[in-house]
Amino acid sequence: MYKKILLAADGSGHSVRTAERAAELARLQGDGEITIIYVVDGEQSKSDVLSEGDKGMIERRRHERLNPIEQMLESKGLSYQVALKHGEPGPEIVKFANDEAFDIVVIGSRGLNTLQEMVLGSVSHKVAKRAKCPVMIVK
């Protein structure tokens, strides 16, 4: 039923727990494939440039944030791929989920930017409202 799973991750501890739920779904399906989407917003992009400067180093740091998730998926023998996107997280996740016809989106109820969640409404809420497929929100 859920063979094509989109996992929204931001590198937070909460996204690792969310990845564990996505892994359970993939294992239940036997041959479920997970795509990890990591969206770099404007503020994060500015922060990365100011702290690192070097474009290659910035890319490595972004991928390092996902290492715990990738290691966990590899240890469970699950196939996955990573999609790195730029923009506002909610709309980017929705666009990717809808354009690529995923069977389900697995997303955490909160991530790294708690201020943005309180002021603008959570990314998970935006995704749940606009994605064309089921959305699992992990608390």
N, CA, C and O atoms as a GROMACS GRO file, in nm:
protein
  556
    1MET      N    1   0.082  -0.119   0.000
    1MET     CA    2   0.000   0.000   0.000
    1MET      C    3   0.086   0.126   0.000
    1MET      O    4   0.061   0.218  -0.078
    2TYR      N    5   0.189   0.131   0.086
    2TYR     CA    6   0.278   0.247   0.092
    2TYR      C    7   0.416   0.207   0.046
    2TYR      O    8   0.507   0.191   0.127
    3LYS      N    9   0.433   0.191  -0.083
    3LYS     CA   10   0.561   0.149  -0.139
    3LYS      C   11   0.655   0.266  -0.160
    3LYS      O   12   0.777   0.252  -0.147
    4LYS      N   13   0.600   0.382  -0.193
    4LYS     CA   14   0.678   0.501  -0.222
    4LYS      C   15   0.659   0.600  -0.107
    4LYS      O   16   0.557   0.668  -0.100
    5ILE      N   17   0.758   0.605  -0.016
    5ILE     CA   18   0.746   0.682   0.108
    5ILE      C   19   0.835   0.806   0.102
    5ILE      O   20   0.955   0.796   0.074
    6LEU      N   21   0.777   0.922   0.130
    6LEU     CA   22   0.854   1.045   0.138
    6LEU      C   23   0.874   1.080   0.285
    6LEU      O   24   0.777   1.097   0.359
    7LEU      N   25   0.997   1.089   0.326
    7LEU     CA   26   1.033   1.122   0.463
    7LEU      C   27   1.088   1.264   0.466
    7LEU      O   28   1.193   1.292   0.408
    8ALA      N   29   1.017   1.355   0.532
    8ALA     CA   30   1.064   1.492   0.547
    8ALA      C   31   1.156   1.498   0.668
    8ALA      O   32   1.117   1.459   0.778
    9ALA      N   33   1.279   1.546   0.649
    9ALA     CA   34   1.376   1.550   0.757
    9ALA      C   35   1.449   1.683   0.758
    9ALA      O   36   1.469   1.745   0.653
   10ASP      N   37   1.489   1.727   0.878
   10ASP     CA   38   1.564   1.851   0.891
   10ASP      C   39   1.691   1.832   0.972
   10ASP      O   40   1.762   1.929   1.000
   11GLY      N   41   1.722   1.710   1.010
   11GLY     CA   42   1.843   1.683   1.087
   11GLY      C   43   1.824   1.691   1.237
   11GLY      O   44   1.919   1.668   1.312
   12SER      N   45   1.704   1.722   1.282
   12SER     CA   46   1.679   1.730   1.427
   12SER      C   47   1.665   1.589   1.485
   12SER      O   48   1.646   1.492   1.412
   13GLY      N   49   1.675   1.581   1.617
   13GLY     CA   50   1.652   1.453   1.683
   13GLY      C   51   1.513   1.400   1.657
   13GLY      O   52   1.492   1.280   1.645
   14HIS      N   53   1.418   1.491   1.647
   14HIS     CA   54   1.280   1.451   1.620
   14HIS      C   55   1.268   1.388   1.481
   14HIS      O   56   1.188   1.296   1.462
   15SER      N   57   1.345   1.437   1.385
   15SER     CA   58   1.335   1.378   1.251
   15SER      C   59   1.395   1.238   1.246
   15SER      O   60   1.357   1.158   1.160
   16VAL      N   61   1.487   1.207   1.337
   16VAL     CA   62   1.540   1.069   1.346
   16VAL      C   63   1.429   0.976   1.394
   16VAL      O   64   1.412   0.867   1.340
   17ARG      N   65   1.353   1.019   1.495
   17ARG     CA   66   1.240   0.938   1.543
   17ARG      C   67   1.135   0.922   1.433
   17ARG      O   68   1.074   0.816   1.419
   18THR      N   69   1.115   1.027   1.356
   18THR     CA   70   1.021   1.021   1.244
   18THR      C   71   1.069   0.920   1.140
   18THR      O   72   0.990   0.845   1.083
   19ALA      N   73   1.200   0.918   1.116
   19ALA     CA   74   1.258   0.824   1.020
   19ALA      C   75   1.236   0.680   1.064
   19ALA      O   76   1.218   0.591   0.981
   20GLU      N   77   1.237   0.656   1.194
   20GLU     CA   78   1.211   0.521   1.244
   20GLU      C   79   1.070   0.475   1.206
   20GLU      O   80   1.050   0.358   1.174
   21ARG      N   81   0.974   0.564   1.211
   21ARG     CA   82   0.836   0.528   1.170
   21ARG      C   83   0.831   0.499   1.020
   21ARG      O   84   0.766   0.405   0.977
   22ALA      N   85   0.901   0.580   0.940
   22ALA     CA   86   0.906   0.557   0.796
   22ALA      C   87   0.971   0.422   0.767
   22ALA      O   88   0.928   0.350   0.677
   23ALA      N   89   1.074   0.388   0.843
   23ALA     CA   90   1.142   0.260   0.825
   23ALA      C   91   1.047   0.144   0.856
   23ALA      O   92   1.047   0.043   0.786
   24GLU      N   93   0.968   0.159   0.962
   24GLU     CA   94   0.870   0.055   0.995
   24GLU      C   95   0.772   0.035   0.881
   24GLU      O   96   0.740  -0.079   0.845
   25LEU      N   97   0.723   0.144   0.823
   25LEU     CA   98   0.630   0.134   0.710
   25LEU      C   99   0.696   0.062   0.592
   25LEU      O  100   0.635  -0.026   0.531
   26ALA      N  101   0.820   0.099   0.561
   26ALA     CA  102   0.890   0.038   0.449
   26ALA      C  103   0.911  -0.112   0.473
   26ALA      O  104   0.896  -0.192   0.381
   27ARG      N  105   0.946  -0.149   0.595
   27ARG     CA  106   0.966  -0.291   0.627
   27ARG      C  107   0.836  -0.368   0.618
   27ARG      O  108   0.835  -0.482   0.571
   28LEU      N  109   0.726  -0.307   0.661
   28LEU     CA  110   0.595  -0.374   0.652
   28LEU      C  111   0.558  -0.402   0.506
   28LEU      O  112   0.492  -0.501   0.477
   29GLN      N  113   0.601  -0.315   0.417
   29GLN     CA  114   0.570  -0.333   0.275
   29GLN      C  115   0.663  -0.432   0.207
   29GLN      O  116   0.633  -0.480   0.098
   30GLY      N  117   0.773  -0.462   0.271
   30GLY     CA  118   0.868  -0.557   0.213
   30GLY      C  119   0.964  -0.491   0.117
   30GLY      O  120   1.085  -0.509   0.128
   31ASP      N  121   0.912  -0.414   0.024
   31ASP     CA  122   0.999  -0.350  -0.075
   31ASP      C  123   0.970  -0.200  -0.085
   31ASP      O  124   0.981  -0.141  -0.193
   32GLY      N  125   0.934  -0.141   0.026
   32GLY     CA  126   0.908   0.002   0.026
   32GLY      C  127   1.035   0.082   0.006
   32GLY      O  128   1.141   0.047   0.058
   33GLU      N  129   1.024   0.191  -0.070
   33GLU     CA  130   1.138   0.279  -0.095
   33GLU      C  131   1.115   0.411  -0.025
   33GLU      O  132   1.006   0.467  -0.030
   34ILE      N  133   1.219   0.460   0.039
   34ILE     CA  134   1.211   0.586   0.112
   34ILE      C  135   1.292   0.692   0.038
   34ILE      O  136   1.406   0.669  -0.001
   35THR      N  137   1.232   0.807   0.021
   35THR     CA  138   1.303   0.924  -0.027
   35THR      C  139   1.305   1.025   0.086
   35THR      O  140   1.200   1.066   0.137
   36ILE      N  141   1.424   1.066   0.126
   36ILE     CA  142   1.439   1.166   0.231
   36ILE      C  143   1.445   1.302   0.164
   36ILE      O  144   1.531   1.327   0.080
   37ILE      N  145   1.352   1.391   0.200
   37ILE     CA  146   1.357   1.526   0.147
   37ILE      C  147   1.405   1.619   0.258
   37ILE      O  148   1.353   1.620   0.369
   38TYR      N  149   1.506   1.698   0.223
   38TYR     CA  150   1.563   1.797   0.315
   38TYR      C  151   1.553   1.931   0.243
   38TYR      O  152   1.614   1.951   0.138
   39VAL      N  153   1.478   2.024   0.301
   39VAL     CA  154   1.456   2.153   0.239
   39VAL      C  155   1.536   2.259   0.314
   39VAL      O  156   1.522   2.276   0.435
   40VAL      N  157   1.618   2.330   0.241
   40VAL     CA  158   1.698   2.439   0.296
   40VAL      C  159   1.623   2.568   0.268
   40VAL      O  160   1.606   2.609   0.153
   41ASP      N  161   1.578   2.634   0.377
   41ASP     CA  162   1.507   2.761   0.358
   41ASP      C  163   1.607   2.876   0.350
   41ASP      O  164   1.727   2.856   0.369
   42GLY      N  165   1.558   2.995   0.321
   42GLY     CA  166   1.644   3.113   0.303
   42GLY      C  167   1.728   3.145   0.424
   42GLY      O  168   1.847   3.175   0.409
   43GLU      N  169   1.670   3.139   0.543
   43GLU     CA  170   1.746   3.169   0.665
   43GLU      C  171   1.857   3.068   0.687
   43GLU      O  172   1.969   3.105   0.722
   44GLN      N  173   1.827   2.941   0.667
   44GLN     CA  174   1.928   2.837   0.684
   44GLN      C  175   2.040   2.855   0.582
   44GLN      O  176   2.157   2.837   0.613
   45SER      N  177   2.001   2.889   0.460
   45SER     CA  178   2.100   2.909   0.354
   45SER      C  179   2.195   3.023   0.390
   45SER      O  180   2.316   3.010   0.373
   46LYS      N  181   2.140   3.135   0.438
   46LYS     CA  182   2.224   3.249   0.480
   46LYS      C  183   2.316   3.210   0.594
   46LYS      O  184   2.435   3.242   0.593
   47SER      N  185   2.262   3.140   0.691
   47SER     CA  186   2.341   3.095   0.807
   47SER      C  187   2.454   3.004   0.763
   47SER      O  188   2.567   3.016   0.811
   48ASP      N  189   2.425   2.912   0.671
   48ASP     CA  190   2.527   2.820   0.622
   48ASP      C  191   2.640   2.895   0.552
   48ASP      O  192   2.758   2.864   0.572
   49VAL      N  193   2.604   2.994   0.471
   49VAL     CA  194   2.705   3.070   0.397
   49VAL      C  195   2.792   3.150   0.494
   49VAL      O  196   2.914   3.156   0.478
   50LEU      N  197   2.729   3.212   0.594
   50LEU     CA  198   2.805   3.291   0.691
   50LEU      C  199   2.898   3.206   0.777
   50LEU      O  200   3.009   3.247   0.809
   51SER      N  201   2.851   3.086   0.814
   51SER     CA  202   2.933   3.003   0.902
   51SER      C  203   3.038   2.921   0.826
   51SER      O  204   3.144   2.891   0.881
   52GLU      N  205   3.011   2.886   0.702
   52GLU     CA  206   3.103   2.799   0.627
   52GLU      C  207   3.174   2.872   0.514
   52GLU      O  208   3.296   2.859   0.500
   53GLY      N  209   3.099   2.947   0.434
   53GLY     CA  210   3.159   3.019   0.321
   53GLY      C  211   3.182   2.932   0.199
   53GLY      O  212   3.141   2.969   0.089
   54ASP      N  213   3.247   2.820   0.215
   54ASP     CA  214   3.282   2.731   0.105
   54ASP      C  215   3.162   2.647   0.062
   54ASP      O  216   3.100   2.579   0.145
   55LYS      N  217   3.128   2.653  -0.067
   55LYS     CA  218   3.009   2.583  -0.117
   55LYS      C  219   3.018   2.431  -0.097
   55LYS      O  220   2.919   2.368  -0.060
   56GLY      N  221   3.134   2.375  -0.120
   56GLY     CA  222   3.152   2.230  -0.099
   56GLY      C  223   3.132   2.191   0.046
   56GLY      O  224   3.071   2.088   0.075
   57MET      N  225   3.184   2.273   0.137
   57MET     CA  226   3.170   2.246   0.280
   57MET      C  227   3.023   2.258   0.321
   57MET      O  228   2.975   2.181   0.404
   58ILE      N  229   2.953   2.356   0.265
   58ILE     CA  230   2.811   2.374   0.295
   58ILE      C  231   2.733   2.248   0.257
   58ILE      O  232   2.651   2.200   0.335
   59GLU      N  233   2.759   2.196   0.139
   59GLU     CA  234   2.690   2.074   0.093
   59GLU      C  235   2.721   1.956   0.186
   59GLU      O  236   2.631   1.880   0.221
   60ARG      N  237   2.847   1.941   0.224
   60ARG     CA  238   2.885   1.832   0.314
   60ARG      C  239   2.813   1.844   0.448
   60ARG      O  240   2.764   1.745   0.501
   61ARG      N  241   2.807   1.966   0.503
   61ARG     CA  242   2.739   1.988   0.632
   61ARG      C  243   2.591   1.954   0.622
   61ARG      O  244   2.534   1.894   0.714
   62ARG      N  245   2.529   1.990   0.512
   62ARG     CA  246   2.386   1.959   0.494
   62ARG      C  247   2.364   1.809   0.491
   62ARG      O  248   2.270   1.758   0.552
   63HIS      N  249   2.451   1.738   0.422
   63HIS     CA  250   2.437   1.592   0.418
   63HIS      C  251   2.472   1.528   0.552
   63HIS      O  252   2.414   1.426   0.589
   64GLU      N  253   2.564   1.588   0.625
   64GLU     CA  254   2.598   1.537   0.758
   64GLU      C  255   2.479   1.541   0.853
   64GLU      O  256   2.466   1.455   0.940
   65ARG      N  257   2.394   1.640   0.837
   65ARG     CA  258   2.275   1.650   0.923
   65ARG      C  259   2.184   1.529   0.906
   65ARG      O  260   2.110   1.494   0.998
   66LEU      N  261   2.191   1.466   0.790
   66LEU     CA  262   2.106   1.349   0.764
   66LEU      C  263   2.176   1.217   0.794
   66LEU      O  264   2.113   1.111   0.785
   67ASN      N  265   2.304   1.221   0.830
   67ASN     CA  266   2.379   1.098   0.855
   67ASN      C  267   2.312   1.002   0.953
   67ASN      O  268   2.305   0.883   0.925
   68PRO      N  269   2.262   1.050   1.069
   68PRO     CA  270   2.199   0.955   1.162
   68PRO      C  271   2.080   0.881   1.098
   68PRO      O  272   2.059   0.763   1.125
   69ILE      N  273   2.005   0.951   1.015
   69ILE     CA  274   1.890   0.888   0.949
   69ILE      C  275   1.940   0.787   0.846
   69ILE      O  276   1.889   0.675   0.839
   70GLU      N  277   2.038   0.826   0.766
   70GLU     CA  278   2.090   0.736   0.664
   70GLU      C  279   2.151   0.611   0.726
   70GLU      O  280   2.130   0.500   0.676
   71GLN      N  281   2.226   0.628   0.834
   71GLN     CA  282   2.286   0.513   0.901
   71GLN      C  283   2.180   0.418   0.956
   71GLN      O  284   2.194   0.296   0.946
   72MET      N  285   2.074   0.475   1.013
   72MET     CA  286   1.967   0.391   1.067
   72MET      C  287   1.900   0.312   0.954
   72MET      O  288   1.874   0.192   0.969
   73LEU      N  289   1.871   0.378   0.841
   73LEU     CA  290   1.806   0.309   0.728
   73LEU      C  291   1.898   0.201   0.671
   73LEU      O  292   1.852   0.092   0.637
   74GLU      N  293   2.026   0.232   0.660
   74GLU     CA  294   2.122   0.132   0.609
   74GLU      C  295   2.131   0.012   0.702
   74GLU      O  296   2.139  -0.102   0.656
   75SER      N  297   2.129   0.037   0.833
   75SER     CA  298   2.139  -0.073   0.929
   75SER      C  299   2.019  -0.166   0.920
   75SER      O  300   2.028  -0.284   0.955
   76LYS      N  301   1.907  -0.114   0.874
   76LYS     CA  302   1.786  -0.195   0.858
   76LYS      C  303   1.775  -0.254   0.718
   76LYS      O  304   1.678  -0.323   0.687
   77GLY      N  305   1.874  -0.228   0.634
   77GLY     CA  306   1.877  -0.283   0.498
   77GLY      C  307   1.772  -0.223   0.406
   77GLY      O  308   1.727  -0.289   0.312
   78LEU      N  309   1.733  -0.098   0.431
   78LEU     CA  310   1.629  -0.034   0.350
   78LEU      C  311   1.691   0.053   0.240
   78LEU      O  312   1.795   0.116   0.259
   79SER      N  313   1.625   0.054   0.124
   79SER     CA  314   1.674   0.139   0.016
   79SER      C  315   1.616   0.280   0.032
   79SER      O  316   1.501   0.298   0.071
   80TYR      N  317   1.700   0.378   0.002
   80TYR     CA  318   1.658   0.517   0.017
   80TYR      C  319   1.737   0.604  -0.079
   80TYR      O  320   1.840   0.564  -0.132
   81GLN      N  321   1.688   0.723  -0.097
   81GLN     CA  322   1.760   0.826  -0.171
   81GLN      C  323   1.734   0.959  -0.103
   81GLN      O  324   1.640   0.972  -0.025
   82VAL      N  325   1.817   1.058  -0.132
   82VAL     CA  326   1.805   1.190  -0.070
   82VAL      C  327   1.774   1.292  -0.177
   82VAL      O  328   1.837   1.295  -0.282
   83ALA      N  329   1.675   1.378  -0.148
   83ALA     CA  330   1.641   1.490  -0.235
   83ALA      C  331   1.663   1.618  -0.156
   83ALA      O  332   1.596   1.643  -0.056
   84LEU      N  333   1.758   1.699  -0.199
   84LEU     CA  334   1.788   1.826  -0.134
   84LEU      C  335   1.720   1.937  -0.215
   84LEU      O  336   1.746   1.953  -0.334
   85LYS      N  337   1.632   2.012  -0.150
   85LYS     CA  338   1.556   2.119  -0.216
   85LYS      C  339   1.582   2.251  -0.146
   85LYS      O  340   1.626   2.254  -0.031
   86HIS      N  341   1.555   2.360  -0.215
   86HIS     CA  342   1.570   2.494  -0.160
   86HIS      C  343   1.437   2.567  -0.168
   86HIS      O  344   1.367   2.560  -0.269
   87GLY      N  345   1.402   2.637  -0.060
   87GLY     CA  346   1.278   2.714  -0.058
   87GLY      C  347   1.211   2.706   0.076
   87GLY      O  348   1.273   2.670   0.176
   88GLU      N  349   1.084   2.739   0.079
   88GLU     CA  350   1.006   2.730   0.202
   88GLU      C  351   0.967   2.583   0.222
   88GLU      O  352   0.909   2.522   0.132
   89PRO      N  353   0.997   2.524   0.339
   89PRO     CA  354   0.979   2.380   0.357
   89PRO      C  355   0.840   2.327   0.324
   89PRO      O  356   0.828   2.230   0.249
   90GLY      N  357   0.734   2.386   0.378
   90GLY     CA  358   0.599   2.335   0.354
   90GLY      C  359   0.566   2.320   0.206
   90GLY      O  360   0.539   2.209   0.160
   91PRO      N  361   0.568   2.431   0.131
   91PRO     CA  362   0.536   2.422  -0.012
   91PRO      C  363   0.630   2.332  -0.092
   91PRO      O  364   0.586   2.263  -0.184
   92GLU      N  365   0.759   2.331  -0.058
   92GLU     CA  366   0.852   2.245  -0.132
   92GLU      C  367   0.823   2.097  -0.109
   92GLU      O  368   0.828   2.017  -0.203
   93ILE      N  369   0.792   2.061   0.015
   93ILE     CA  370   0.759   1.921   0.044
   93ILE      C  371   0.631   1.881  -0.028
   93ILE      O  372   0.624   1.773  -0.088
   94VAL      N  373   0.530   1.967  -0.024
   94VAL     CA  374   0.403   1.939  -0.091
   94VAL      C  375   0.423   1.923  -0.242
   94VAL      O  376   0.373   1.828  -0.302
   95LYS      N  377   0.496   2.016  -0.301
   95LYS     CA  378   0.519   2.011  -0.447
   95LYS      C  379   0.589   1.882  -0.486
   95LYS      O  380   0.549   1.815  -0.581
   96PHE      N  381   0.694   1.847  -0.412
   96PHE     CA  382   0.769   1.725  -0.443
   96PHE      C  383   0.682   1.602  -0.424
   96PHE      O  384   0.682   1.511  -0.507
   97ALA      N  385   0.607   1.597  -0.314
   97ALA     CA  386   0.518   1.482  -0.286
   97ALA      C  387   0.415   1.465  -0.396
   97ALA      O  388   0.391   1.354  -0.442
   98ASN      N  389   0.355   1.575  -0.439
   98ASN     CA  390   0.250   1.568  -0.541
   98ASN      C  391   0.308   1.541  -0.680
   98ASN      O  392   0.253   1.461  -0.755
   99ASP      N  393   0.418   1.606  -0.714
   99ASP     CA  394   0.479   1.586  -0.847
   99ASP      C  395   0.531   1.445  -0.866
   99ASP      O  396   0.523   1.390  -0.976
  100GLU      N  397   0.583   1.385  -0.759
  100GLU     CA  398   0.643   1.251  -0.769
  100GLU      C  399   0.548   1.139  -0.730
  100GLU      O  400   0.587   1.022  -0.728
  101ALA      N  401   0.424   1.173  -0.700
  101ALA     CA  402   0.318   1.076  -0.668
  101ALA      C  403   0.358   0.976  -0.559
  101ALA      O  404   0.351   0.855  -0.579
  102PHE      N  405   0.398   1.028  -0.445
  102PHE     CA  406   0.431   0.942  -0.332
  102PHE      C  407   0.303   0.883  -0.274
  102PHE      O  408   0.196   0.942  -0.285
  103ASP      N  409   0.316   0.766  -0.212
  103ASP     CA  410   0.202   0.699  -0.150
  103ASP      C  411   0.171   0.757  -0.012
  103ASP      O  412   0.056   0.754   0.032
  104ILE      N  413   0.274   0.809   0.055
  104ILE     CA  414   0.257   0.867   0.189
  104ILE      C  415   0.374   0.961   0.219
  104ILE      O  416   0.486   0.939   0.173
  105VAL      N  417   0.345   1.064   0.297
  105VAL     CA  418   0.449   1.153   0.349
  105VAL      C  419   0.457   1.128   0.500
  105VAL      O  420   0.355   1.126   0.568
  106VAL      N  421   0.578   1.107   0.550
  106VAL     CA  422   0.600   1.091   0.693
  106VAL      C  423   0.679   1.214   0.738
  106VAL      O  424   0.788   1.241   0.688
  107ILE      N  425   0.622   1.287   0.834
  107ILE     CA  426   0.682   1.413   0.877
  107ILE      C  427   0.666   1.429   1.028
  107ILE      O  428   0.569   1.382   1.086
  108GLY      N  429   0.762   1.494   1.090
  108GLY     CA  430   0.755   1.519   1.233
  108GLY      C  431   0.661   1.634   1.264
  108GLY      O  432   0.636   1.721   1.181
  109SER      N  433   0.610   1.633   1.386
  109SER     CA  434   0.519   1.741   1.426
  109SER      C  435   0.594   1.870   1.455
  109SER      O  436   0.535   1.977   1.458
  110ARG      N  437   0.726   1.859   1.476
  110ARG     CA  438   0.806   1.980   1.492
  110ARG      C  439   0.948   1.949   1.450
  110ARG      O  440   0.991   1.834   1.445
  111GLY      N  441   1.020   2.058   1.418
  111GLY     CA  442   1.157   2.040   1.370
  111GLY      C  443   1.250   2.136   1.439
  111GLY      O  444   1.236   2.164   1.558
  112LEU      N  445   1.347   2.187   1.364
  112LEU     CA  446   1.448   2.274   1.422
  112LEU      C  447   1.399   2.415   1.449
  112LEU      O  448   1.448   2.481   1.541
  113ASN      N  449   1.302   2.463   1.371
  113ASN     CA  450   1.261   2.602   1.382
  113ASN      C  451   1.129   2.616   1.456
  113ASN      O  452   1.024   2.632   1.392
  114THR      N  453   1.132   2.610   1.587
  114THR     CA  454   1.008   2.615   1.666
  114THR      C  455   0.943   2.752   1.662
  114THR      O  456   0.820   2.761   1.671
  115LEU      N  457   1.022   2.861   1.649
  115LEU     CA  458   0.963   2.995   1.640
  115LEU      C  459   0.876   3.006   1.516
  115LEU      O  460   0.763   3.056   1.523
  116GLN      N  461   0.926   2.961   1.403
  116GLN     CA  462   0.850   2.966   1.279
  116GLN      C  463   0.721   2.885   1.292
  116GLN      O  464   0.617   2.927   1.243
  117GLU      N  465   0.728   2.769   1.358
  117GLU     CA  466   0.609   2.687   1.376
  117GLU      C  467   0.503   2.760   1.455
  117GLU      O  468   0.384   2.754   1.422
  118MET      N  469   0.544   2.831   1.560
  118MET     CA  470   0.447   2.901   1.645
  118MET      C  471   0.385   3.020   1.572
  118MET      O  472   0.266   3.046   1.585
  119VAL      N  473   0.466   3.092   1.495
  119VAL     CA  474   0.419   3.214   1.430
  119VAL      C  475   0.341   3.183   1.302
  119VAL      O  476   0.234   3.239   1.280
  120LEU      N  477   0.394   3.097   1.219
  120LEU     CA  478   0.336   3.075   1.086
  120LEU      C  479   0.252   2.949   1.075
  120LEU      O  480   0.191   2.926   0.971
  121GLY      N  481   0.247   2.868   1.177
  121GLY     CA  482   0.180   2.739   1.165
  121GLY      C  483   0.283   2.636   1.124
  121GLY      O  484   0.375   2.668   1.049
  122SER      N  485   0.268   2.518   1.171
  122SER     CA  486   0.373   2.418   1.149
  122SER      C  487   0.380   2.371   1.004
  122SER      O  488   0.281   2.371   0.931
  123VAL      N  489   0.500   2.331   0.966
  123VAL     CA  490   0.523   2.275   0.834
  123VAL      C  491   0.437   2.150   0.816
  123VAL      O  492   0.378   2.128   0.710
  124SER      N  493   0.431   2.068   0.920
  124SER     CA  494   0.353   1.944   0.910
  124SER      C  495   0.206   1.974   0.883
  124SER      O  496   0.140   1.901   0.808
  125HIS      N  497   0.154   2.078   0.944
  125HIS     CA  498   0.014   2.115   0.922
  125HIS      C  499  -0.008   2.158   0.776
  125HIS      O  500  -0.107   2.120   0.714
  126LYS      N  501   0.084   2.237   0.723
  126LYS     CA  502   0.074   2.281   0.583
  126LYS      C  503   0.079   2.162   0.488
  126LYS      O  504   0.003   2.155   0.392
  127VAL      N  505   0.169   2.068   0.517
  127VAL     CA  506   0.182   1.951   0.431
  127VAL      C  507   0.055   1.866   0.437
  127VAL      O  508   0.004   1.821   0.335
  128ALA      N  509   0.003   1.845   0.559
  128ALA     CA  510  -0.118   1.764   0.576
  128ALA      C  511  -0.237   1.824   0.501
  128ALA      O  512  -0.320   1.750   0.447
  129LYS      N  513  -0.245   1.955   0.496
  129LYS     CA  514  -0.357   2.021   0.428
  129LYS      C  515  -0.347   2.015   0.277
  129LYS      O  516  -0.450   2.011   0.208
  130ARG      N  517  -0.225   2.013   0.223
  130ARG     CA  518  -0.209   2.032   0.078
  130ARG      C  519  -0.160   1.911   0.000
  130ARG      O  520  -0.174   1.908  -0.123
  131ALA      N  521  -0.103   1.813   0.067
  131ALA     CA  522  -0.053   1.695  -0.005
  131ALA      C  523  -0.171   1.613  -0.055
  131ALA      O  524  -0.276   1.605   0.010
  132LYS      N  525  -0.153   1.552  -0.172
  132LYS     CA  526  -0.260   1.471  -0.234
  132LYS      C  527  -0.260   1.326  -0.182
  132LYS      O  528  -0.349   1.248  -0.215
  133CYS      N  529  -0.162   1.291  -0.102
  133CYS     CA  530  -0.153   1.155  -0.048
  133CYS      C  531  -0.170   1.160   0.104
  133CYS      O  532  -0.169   1.269   0.162
  134PRO      N  533  -0.184   1.047   0.169
  134PRO     CA  534  -0.191   1.047   0.316
  134PRO      C  535  -0.062   1.104   0.376
  134PRO      O  536   0.046   1.091   0.319
  135VAL      N  537  -0.077   1.167   0.493
  135VAL     CA  538   0.035   1.224   0.566
  135VAL      C  539   0.035   1.167   0.707
  135VAL      O  540  -0.066   1.177   0.778
  136MET      N  541   0.147   1.108   0.748
  136MET     CA  542   0.161   1.060   0.885
  136MET      C  543   0.245   1.164   0.960
  136MET      O  544   0.359   1.191   0.923
  137ILE      N  545   0.186   1.222   1.064
  137ILE     CA  546   0.257   1.320   1.147
  137ILE      C  547   0.300   1.248   1.275
  137ILE      O  548   0.217   1.196   1.350
  138VAL      N  549   0.431   1.247   1.298
  138VAL     CA  550   0.487   1.177   1.413
  138VAL      C  551   0.513   1.277   1.524
  138VAL      O  552   0.582   1.377   1.505
  139LYS      N  553   0.455   1.248   1.643
  139LYS     CA  554   0.474   1.336   1.759
  139LYS      C  555   0.604   1.307   1.828
  139LYS      O  556   0.637   1.372   1.928
   0.00000   0.00000   0.00000
